[in-house]
Amino acid sequence: MATIAYMIFLAELITPTPVWLLVPFALLLLMIAIGPIIFSAFWHHHYKTISVSIGLLIAVYYIIFFKQTFLVAETFAEYISFISLLVALYVAAGGIYIFVDIESKASTNLVFLLIAAMLTNLIGTTGASILLIRPFMRMNHYRLKPYHIVFFIFFVSNLGGLLTPIGDPPLFMGFLKGVPFFWTVTHLFPHWVVAMVLLSIVFLVLEKRNSILNHVDVSKHYSNKIKINGKKNFIWLALIIASVFLDPNIIDGFPAIEYHGKKISFIREILQLGIAYFCFRTANKHAMQSNKFDFEPIKEVAFLFFGIFLSMIPALQLLETGGKSLEGIMSLGFIYLSSGFLSSVLDNAPTYLNFFALIMSVFGWSVTNLNDVHAFVNSEHVKYLIAISVGSVFFGAMTYIGNGPNFMVKSIAENSGIKMPSFFQYILRYSLPYLLPILIIIYFIFFY
């Protein structure tokens, strides 16, 4: 409700955009947050229809009444770029089965999580979460606790993916808007290191409490080997990663759809979806069966983000036109905490994009103009983009709905017999006491 009130307040201040056009976006995000919890049966049965209908409502309105066909087409193209990468990573990772025959200890668990966090930057939070959650659970099968899964969400499904646009959906949204690929690792590495160190300390403390079970299986012989089925899928993963660089806005002369003076990518997206298809058709069936692979999680992401991308058009326009009115409170700390808070209660990808548009407009640029984005990231004001990026990625771990893979990991764990904390238990037992202090420390180090 606070989000709805905030957007209505902005609308009344500075934009001719009808206030009711903001409501569908806020309503969809609200339903994503509470639907699976309060009316789960209805939501599971109708979420596709709800999300698509809300998205199409805004799209049709903009085409008929505002005559902004290009804006709708551009937004849809961004959605296709976004979802094609996620689908390709999801399918490729789902065909790789990893068995880790190593004794569960605090040190081995931490090394596993840190390596997984680094790998996240190569195959994305979605790919790494799907690929590695089951091996992590198998390695800890006799001492597995809910906090293991929660810290996997912290390390792998969120904070670990700060270093590349592939790593986390918000950063890929920035890449689609024109932020250079290597900007993230060159500007966000210190924040990533501090977060990994602090998370590691907290995790080791919790592991020490659980150390009484460390030697339950002391008689078992561990080979200390990692066995992998479906290795050829790593080739597909490499091709998917390489395809990200096939951007007509980066490569001069690369085929693209020229529309209203802008280059819209299509070769990259066709290639990624083609790779996903052939990857699925040629996958190691035993590996996919062992991973209990199915398309339902990625289908949910695809349908929900269709509605999110289209319904947030008015919000983006609002923030672009209204940034000047909020210039007085645009401190780094405000941006970091605000983008972070909204990322935790909404989804961090659209939150990132909204704040990106807001900051751009404050300094007289437009997030929809590629030259403006390039000028912005090369200006002294880029520090605000750092705050948005860190806030959106890190705070996405505060709730199950902060980032798409969070719910995927929770679902996989529950299907394996782990009793995971509920939505509010996750926040009260883990996010607030363990993660929030780390995020506050990062605030004082980098943004205060």
N, C-alpha and C positions, 0 to 999 in steps of 0.2 A: 504493500500500500504506500510505503514511503517513496518507492520508485515512481509510482503513478503520480503522486502529489508533486514530486520534484519536477517531472517532465511537464506537468500542467502549469506549474509555476513559471517555468522557462517560456512556455508557449505564450502565456499571457503577457510576458515581458517584451518579447522581441520577435515574434514571427507571425506572419499572416496565415501560417499553416493551421487548419482547423484542429482544435484541441482533440476532437474525437478520433482523429487519425493516429494519435499517440496511444490510445487505449488498447487497440488490438495487439500491439507489440507488448505492452506491459501485461495484458491479460494472458497472452501466450506464455510469457516467461513465468508468470505467477502459477499458471496451471502446470508447467513443467516442474516447478518446485514442489507443489503440494499434491498434484494429481496422483502420483504413484503411492502417496502415503495416506491421503484422506479418502479418495474414491478410486482405489487401484484397479478394480475390475472394469469400471466404466472407462477409465483412462486408457487401460491397456487395449481395450476393444475399439476405442474411437479416436485415439491420439492422432492417427494418420489423417483422418477426415478433418479433425479440428485444425491441425497445423496447416494443411494444404489450403483449407477454406479461408483461414485468416490471411495467409500469404497472398492468395489470389484476390481477396477482397481489396487489399491495398494496391496490388498491381493493376487491377482493372480500373480502380478509381483514378489512379495517376494517369493511365492511358486515356481514359474517356474525358475526365474533367480538367486535368492539368496538361494534357497533350504531351506528356513526358515519356514517350515510348522509349527513347534512348536510355533514360535513367533506369527504367525497368529492365531493359535488355542488358545493360551493363551490370546491374546487380545480379541478374540471373547467370550471366557469364562468370562472375566472381564465385557464385555458389557452385557452379559446375567445376571450376578449378579447385575449389575447396574440397568438395566431396569426392572427386575423382582420385585425389591423392590419398584421402583416408581409406577409400575402398581398396585401392591397390595395396597399401600397407597392411590393411587388415587381412586380406586374402593371402598375401605372401607370408605373413607371420603365422597365420593359422595353419599353414602346411609344414611347419617346422616343429618337430617334437624333440624336446630336450630332457634328458634324464641325468640328474646330477647325483653321483654316488659318492657324496662327501658327508662326513659327520657334521651334524649341526652344532656349531659353536658360535659364540658371540662374534668372534673374529671372522669366521668364514661367512656368516650372515652379513656382516657389515661390508666385507669385500664384495660379496655378491651384489648388494644393493648399490654400492658405489660404481661398480662396473656397469650394472644395469642403467644407472642414472646417466652415465656417459654414452652408453649405447642408445639411449632415448633420443639423443641429438642426431643420430644417424637414421633411425627408423621411426621416430615419432613416439609420443606418449601412447597412442593407440597401439601401434605395432609392438613396442616394447612390453606394454602391459599384457597383451594377449600372448606374446611369445614367452614371457618369463614368469608369470604368476604361478603357473602350474609347477614348473621346476622348483621354484622357491618353496611352494607348499610341500612338494614331495621330499625335498631335502630336510624339512623340519617336521615331518609327519608325526613323530612321537612327542614333540614338545610345541606343536603349533598353537599359538594363542592369537586372539583377535588383533593384538597390537602389532603382530608381525604383518598382517594384511594391511593395517592402517598405515604403518610406516612404509610399506611397499607403495601405497598410494601417494604418500608424501614424497618419497625419493623418486619413484619411477613414473608415476602417472601425472606428476605435476612439476615439482621444483627442479628435477634433473634436466628437463627439456628447455632450459633457458638459453642455450648457447647457439642454436640455429633455428631458422624458420621452420625446418622440418620437425624440430623438437616439440613444439606446442602449438595448437591451433591459433591462438592470438598472434603469435609471431609470424605465422604463415599468412595471416590476414594482412599484416603490415608489409610483408614481402609482395603480396599481390598488389598492394597500393603503391609500391615503388621503393620500399626500404631495401637497400642493398643486402645481398645474402649474408655477407660476412660482417655486417654491422653489429649483429647481436653478439658474436663471440668477442669482438674487439672492444665493445662498450659494456658488456654485462658479465664478463668473466669474474671480476672481483666479487660481485654480488653472489654469483653462483658458488664460488669457493667458500665464502663466509657461511652461506646457507648449508652447504654440505658438511662443513666442519661442525656447526652447531647441531644439526640433525644427527650426526654421527655420535656426538657426545651424549645426547638424550637417549638415543637408541641403545648405546652400550650400557647406560644406567639401567634401563628396563631389562636388558638381557642379563645383567648381573642378578637382578631379582629373580629371574627365571632360571638361573644357573643350577638350581637344585636338581633339575631334570637333565642336565647336560650329559650325564653318563649313564642314562637309563639303558641304552643299547650298547654298553661298553663291550659286550661280547661279540657284537656284530663286526665283521670284517668289511672295511670300506676300501674300495679300489682307488678312491680319489680320482676317478675318471669321469669325464663328461661324454655321454653318448647322444648322438644326434641322428634322427631320421628326417629325411626331407631336405638334405643339405643343398640340393640344387636350387631350392627357393632363395638361398642367399644371392644367387645370380640375379634372380628376379628383383630382389630387394635393391641390389646395386643398380640395376637398370631404372628402377623407379626413382631412386635418389638422383641419378644422372639426369633423368627427364625433367626434374625441377628447374634445371638451368636453361631449358629450352623456352626462353621467354622472349617474345618479339620486342618487348620494351628494353631488353638487354642486348640482344643480338640483332644488329642492323641487317635488314634484308630477309629476316626469318619470316616465313609465311604467317599471315595474320588476317583477321577480318578488319578492314578499315571502315570505321563507322563514326561519323561526326568528329573526324580528326583524331580518333583514338584507335589504338591497336588492341584487338581482342584476341587472346590466345585460343587456339583450338587444336593444333597439332599435339601439344603436350598432353592435353586432356584425353584425346583419342588414344594416344600411345599408352597412357597410364591405365585406362579402362581396358585396352587391348591386352596389356600385360596381366591385368587382374584376371581376365577371361582365360588366357592360355595357362596362367599359373594354376588356376583352379582345375582346369581340364587335365593338366599333366601332373598334378600334385600327388605326393605319396599318400595313398588312401589310408594306410595304417597310421601314418602320422596325424592325419586329419581326424580320424576316428579316436585316436588316443587323446587328442586335444578337445574332443567333443565339439568340433567346429560346426557352426551353423551361421546363417546370415542375419538372424534376428537382431543382434546388437547393432550391427552397422545399418540395417534397415531403419531402426529407430532413430539413429543419428541423422540419416539422410532425410527422413520425413520431417523431423523436428527442425532441422536447419533450413529446409526449404521455406517453412513458415517464418523462421527467424530472419533470414536474409531479406525477404520481401517486406515483411511487416516493420522492419526497423528503418526503412527508407525515410519516413517522416521524422523519426528521432535523429537520424544523421543530418537531415536538412535543418532541423531545429538547432542542433549543436553548432553547425557551421555558421548559421546566421546569428546565433545568440552568444557566441564566445566573448565578444567585446563587452557585453554587459556584466560578465563575471570576471573580468580581468583582475579586479582588485583582490580576489581571494585565491589566485592561481599560484600558490606556493608549491614547492616540490613536495613537501610533506602532505599537503592537502590532496594533490594529485595522486600520490602513492597510496594514501589511505583510502581515498574515495574510490579510485579504480579498483583497489583491492577489495574493499567491502562489497561493492556491487558485483564483483567477480565471484565472490563467495556465495552470494544469495541468488545470483542469476547464473548465466554461463559466461565464462571469461572471454570467449572470442568476440561476441557482439559488444561486450563491455569495453574491451580494448579498442574496438573500432569506433565506438561512440566517443570515448575520451580522446582518441587520436584526432577525430574530426573537431572536437571542441578546442583542443590546444592549437591546432592548425588555424582555426578561425580567429583565435585570440590575437595571433600575430599577423593576420591579414592574408593567410593562405587557405587553399582549399584541398581537402584530402582526396578529392576526385581529380585533381590536376597533377599529372605525373611530374611536371617541371617544378611545381610548388613543393611536392614531397621531397624531391632531390635537393631543392634549396633549403628546406627545413632541416634535413638531417645533416647538412653541412654548415648549419648556423650554430650560434651559441645557445639557441633555444632547444637544441636536441636533448638537453638534460631532462626536459619534461617527458620526452618519449622514453627515456631510460626509466623514469619513475612509473610511467604507465605500463611498460613492459614487465618490470619486476613485480609491480602490484598485481597485475592481471594474472601472471603465471603463478606466483607464489600463493596468493590468496585463493586460487582455484582449488587448493587442497583443503580449505577450511570446511567444506561440506561435500556431500556426495554429488551435488548438482553443480559444483563449481567448474568441473571439467568432464567431458564425455567419458573418458576411460574409468573414472572413479566408480560409476555404477556398474560398468562391465566387470571390474575386478571384484566388487562386492558380490555380484551375481555368481561369478565363477566360484568364489570361496563358499558361498552358501550352497551351491549345487554339490560341492565336495564335502558337505557336512559340517562346515565351520559356522558357528553361531555368531554372526556379525552384529555389531551394535546397530540399533535403529538410527534413523536420521538425526534425532536430537541427542541420542547417546553418543554418537560419533563426535558431535560438537562438544558436549559437556565433558566427556571422559578423555578425549584425545586432542581435538583441535585447540580448545581453549587452554588447557593446562600445558600442553607440550609444543604445539606449533605457534600459537599466537605470541608467546614470549620471544621466539626466534624472529618472527616478523617485526616485532617492536624493536628488537636490537638492531636489525637491518635498517629500520627507520632512523634510529639515532646515529648510526654509523654513516649512512649515505644521504639521507634526505632531510634531516632536522635543520 
